[in-house]
């Protein structure tokens, strides 16, 4: 009975580890998951995809980054479904991690 329990535990652990393995696109470095093609198409036009993959943020912060780029960096407006897809992807694949990302700068501290 103990051996069966240990076997089951090892099986569950290996299934969970396999589920956590992510397939990475060799060209962009992005995790291949729903929405990745929207990120590839819209985010790589102005900067490296590595800039995306090294960031971590919650959904609201990802949206704030998009709005900042639209307001100050000439990023175009997205169709609502495209923006939803991008935000779903980014918040799922590159979520905030405790202690990793500082709070955004206050508006008065940003360059003009």
PyMOL commands that set and color helices and strands:
alter all, ss='L'
color gray80, all
select helices_A, chain A and resi 2-20+36-43+49-53+59-72+80-93+107-109
alter helices_A, ss='H'
color red, helices_A
deselect
rebuild
show_as cartoon
